[in-house]
Amino acid sequence: MSETQSHKRAKGAAAGRTGRTEVPLSGGRRLDAATSKRATEVERSGSRTALDLAVRRLRDSGKPQKVLQVPQGDMSLAAQAMKDGGVRGTVKNISGTKRRSV
């Protein structure tokens, strides 16, 4: 399935000038965006299964800072997914105006 424009925009903003998008992980997986210290996953679906998979990709990234970007209505569900997955990091809304540390 192709990416939406908002997903591409969020990935590009997370990577910034020096970061990369679609960073390869083991097992044929890809991280949405990464800089030297930060791993970012953008998950727009709101599905708990998809959030759990995104949390695992963040965990396996090996970066010290982990950010999960989701629509604002899904922030509490995403924070719970990060807690359940044992991953410490930040949950942000897509536009970046709200953030929650987990």
N, C-alpha and C positions, 0 to 999 in steps of 0.2 A: 504494500500500500504506500502511496506517495505521501510525502510530508506536507503538512499545511504550511502556509507562509508564516504564521505566527510561531510555529515550532522552529522553522529555520531561523527566524529573526532572534528568538530567544537563545538558540544555540550560538549564533554568531556573536551576540552581545556577551554571552558568558565566556566565550573564548577570548574576546578582546583582540588587540593587535598582535600580541605575541603568542597566544594560545592556538590550539588546533581543535577541529571538530572531527567527529567520527574516529576517535582514537581506538585502535584495535586492542582488545583484551583476549585472554585465553579462551579457548572453546568457541571461536568464531564470533564472539560478542563484540559490541562496539559501545564505547562511552560517548555520550553526546558531545561533550566539550571538556578540554583539559588545558590547564596552564602548568607551569612547573610545580606549583603547590596545591592547586585546587582542581577537584573533579566535579563536574556538573552534569546532572541528568535532568532532562525536561520530560515530564510525563503528564500528558493532557487528558488521558482517557478517564481517570477517576476510578478505574477498576483496581480492587485490592490486589489481584494477582499481578497486574502490570506494575503496581507500586512495589510489590515485594521483589519482583525481578529487577527493577531499577535500583532498589536498595542493595541488592546483591552485587550489581555492577559497580556501585559506588564503593562497597566494601572491598571488592577485588581490585580496585584501581590503585591502591597503595599510596594515594595522596593524603597528606595530613588534613586538608580541608575538604569537606564533602558537602555539596549543595544539591538539594532536590527541589526543582522548580515545578510547581503545580498550579492549576487555577485556584483562586482564592477560596472557593467553596470546598475544595478538597484538602486544605491545609491541615486540618485536624486529623483526617484519615492518613495523610502522608506522614505526619509526626508520629502517629501510632505505629505505622509500618516501620519507620526507622527505629523506634524503641524496640519493637518486637524482633527486628533483625539485628539488634545489638550494634547499631551504627550511630556514632555521635556525629552531629553536623548541624546544618542549617536547612530549614524548609522555607522557601520563598514563594511568593506569588509570581505569576508570569511577568508582570511589569516591574517587579522588584521593589514595590512600595511597602510591602509588609514582609517581616521575617520572624521566624521563631527558631530559637536554638533548642536542640534536642540532645 
